[in-house]
Amino acid sequence: MSALNDLILVTGATGQQGGATARRLLAAGRPVRALVRDPESAAAQELAAAGAELARGDFDDPETLTAALSGARAVFVVPPAAFGPHGWDIELEARRGVDLVTAAQAAGLDQIIFTGIASFDREDSWGANGKRRIEEAIQAGDLHWTILRPVRFMENYLAQALVVDGIHDGAHRHLFPADRPIQMVAVADIAEFALLAFTDPERFHGHVIELAGDALTMVAAATEISSVTGHPVHYEEIPEAEASALGESIVNVWRMSREGRGWHAGIPALREIHPGLRTFDAWLAETGAAQLKPLLAG
């Protein structure tokens, strides 16, 4: 197979999942074209320095998607999030993803990998519908396809701007009950599963893979962070009224998690596929603690 025909277009390449996937593919010697809005941005230039070809493109401009897909064999799809003050814009999110799927089919690609969001009970009540409509479009097509459904990212502990999550003034505040194990995954492991699927399209064709690497209570996770960083961190459940003020989809997750509903990735089976699947301890030791220390010290 020629290098051109093995070219993989990675969307969301300056974001977490797309960036991790682009870097992992490049490290494995795979040719990558990174879809970016601004080729001059620092994140885009870092990808170029690592060996990626840059393609200017925007999910809201389908013609740029067609140009970016030209000559590629496969595509990694991460549509931009469509979440605003009034919650998820399901129609916009679905349109963006379906437009990319349609363009990939028209371009004659062989494979598509879509990363969305893990399944959660009563999905119609918390904003997954847009991603599920993209999945349906992929499944209805004739390309080799794999759907990845990651749970909450371990990297969310590093976030400073999320409505919930991140650590501020020693407090990690979230929706989930303190005594219930919550699944999480390292972004690097999403990239590992993407590489596996790109390497063996036949093996992973038609698979919908719920992705998680560990499950800890929020209290236990805060204790581990305190131990490895030397900075005390504690967990706080946000009250229902505060969750409700953040929007219907947010409070629905708050309520469902207290009804025993939640993510259900089969971690032991995933580790058989990818033995290096990171636990929370492993993520902290590898990169997490070093990134958290300056944030907590500040």
Beta strands, then each sheet from edge to edge (+ up, - down):
strand 1: 8-10
strand 2: 32-36
strand 3: 53-56
strand 4: 74-77
strand 5: 83-84
strand 6: 87-88
strand 7: 111-115
strand 8: 144-150
strand 9: 152-153
strand 10: 167-168
strand 11: 171-174
strand 12: 182-185
strand 13: 207-211
strand 14: 214-216
strand 15: 234-237
sheet 1: 3+ 2+ 1+ 4+ 7+ 8+ 13+
sheet 2: 5+ 6-
sheet 3: 9+ 12+ 14-
sheet 4: 10+ 11- 15-
end
